[in-house]
Amino acid sequence: MDYLYLVDIALIYKLVLVVTASLILIVELLNSAIENAVDLVTKDIHPLAKTAKDIGSTAVMFSIILHILCWVLILI
C-alpha cells in the first residue's frame, strides 16, 4: 500500500520523496561497485582501500540522511 496517498501533500513533494528514495538505491549501487573494484585490485589491507570503502559508505549514509530530512521537512 502506498502511504503517500494517505498523507495529503502536493505532487512536487511526493516527487522529491521518490527521487531521494531512488538516490539511496543509486548511491548504494555505486558504493557496491567501489567496494568490488577495490577488492578486485587488492585483497590486502591497505589504508587507501579502507578510505575508498569508508567514503562510499559515508555517501550512502548522507543520502539516507537527506531522505529522512526531506520527510521531516515535508511533514512539518
Stockholm file with secondary structure:
# STOCKHOLM 1.0

chainA/1-76         MDYLYLVDIALIYKLVLVVTASLILIVELLNSAIENAVDLVTKDIHPLAKTAKDIGSTAVMFSIILHILCWVLILI
#=GR chainA/1-76 SS CCGGGTSCCCHHHHHHHHHHHHHHHHHHHHHHHHHHHHHHHCCSCCHHHHHHHHHHHHHHHHHHHHHHHHHHHHHC
#=GC SS_cons        CCGGGTSCCCHHHHHHHHHHHHHHHHHHHHHHHHHHHHHHHCCSCCHHHHHHHHHHHHHHHHHHHHHHHHHHHHHC
//
